[in-house]
Amino acid sequence: MRNKFLLLALTAVSAAMVSGCANTQQKLGRGLNNMFEVVRWGEARRSIEQAALFESPDRSYTTGFVTGISRTLARTGIGVYEVVTCPFPSYDPVLTDYYSAEPVYPDNYTPNLLEDSTFATDTNLGFSGGDVHPLVPGSRFRIFDTH
């Protein structure tokens, strides 16, 4: 009897955590995105760029880099916090006074979709674009690239 009550309590607690999953999914996705800032280095690149533009080019690779590392580690910490606390309310982004909820990129870079058959709707017709040789680093030549 005791094992049945424990199983019932565990099921009730897990059902309560899973319910309302739209907000949980958004918080988990935002947390994963922020957690992988260490891999993406968007904050560091933006800080280096902004230091070069608004302070001086000499300080961009020193002060900008240190500021970028600090912001990258803070954003990664925010991501870890959001991943750990994703089942629990509040689902709003944290520290939005200092960090944006969306990923940050330098002003001279605009991210785009990958040229892949996953996102191409006309691959069955044979008109799909993409990199000519995507395995070669720096290969920027694209066929049928209209965006």
N, C-alpha and C positions, 0 to 999 in steps of 0.2 A: 504494500500500500504506500509506503514511504517513497519508493522509487517512482511510482506513478504520479505522486504529487510533485516530486522534483521535476519530472519530465513535463508535466503540465505547466508548472511555473516557468521553466526554461522556454517552453513554446510560447507562452503568453508574453514574456519579456522580449523574445526575438520578434514576435509579431508586432509588438508596440514599436520596436526600433525600425522595422522595415516599412511600416505604414507611413503614408505621406512621402513617397519616394521621389517625387519630382524635385522638391527642394533639396533632398539628400543627394540626389544625382548632380544637381548644379553645384552644391558645395563640394562634393567629392571631385568633380571635374575641375573646378576652379583650384582646389587644393593640389591636385596632380599637376596641373599646368604650372602653378607657382613652385611646386616642389622640384620640377625639372628645370628651373631657372639656372641651376648650376651647369646644366648641359647646354642650354640655349644662349646664355651670356648676353641677353638683351639689355639688362640694366647696366652692365659694364660697358658695352659698346655705346649705349646712349650717353652715359656719364663722360666717357672719353670724348665723344663728339661735342657735347654741350660745353665741356671745359675748354676745348679748342676754340669754339665759336665765341663764347662769352667771357672767358678769362684771358688765356693766351695760349698759343700753340705749344709753347715750352712746357706749360703745366698740364697739358692734356694727358700725356702718358704717365705722369706721376700722380698728381692730385686727382685727376679724372679716374685713373685706374683704381686708386685706393678707395675713392668714393663709390665706384662701381662695384668693387668687391664687397664693400660694406652693404650696399643696397641688395646685391645678389644674395648674400647670406641672410639678410633680413627677410627677403621675399621667399627664400627657401624655407626658413623657419615658419613663416606664415602658412606656407603650403603644407608643411608637416602638421601644424596645429589644425588646419582645416580637414586634412585627411583623417586624423585621429578623432576629431569631434564631429565628423559628418553625420552620424545618426542622431545627434542631439541638437535641439534648437539653440540658439538663433542661427538662421541660415543666411543672414546678411554677411557681406564681405567685412573683414576686420581691417583696421588701420587705413581706412580710405582717405583720411586726411593727409597721409604721407605717401601712400602707394596706391596706384590705380588698381581696380579690380581686374582689369584686362592686362594682357602682356604688353610690355613696353619694347619698342624697337627704335633704333636711331631714325632721325628724320630723313636720312638719305636712303632708307631701305623700306620697301613695301613688300610684305610677304604675299605670296600667291599660292594657289593650289599647285600641287605637284603634277607634272605632266605624266599621268599614269592612266592605265586603262580603267582603273576604278572610277575616275572622275570623267572619263571621256564617254559621251553618249553615242558616238558614231563609230565605235571600233568595229562593229559588225559589218559596216559598209566599206571599211578599208581606208577611211579618210582621217584617221586619228593622227594627231601630231605627237610631239614628244621629242626628247633628246635623241640625236642621231647616235651618239655613243655615251650613254649615261654613266658607264663605269669609269670613264677617263675624268679625273679631276679637272675642273675648269672648262669642261666642254659646255659651252653656252649656245651652240648652234642648235636651233630648233626648227622643225618643219611644221608648217601651218600654224605658227604661233601668232594668234591675233589679239592677245591681251597683254 
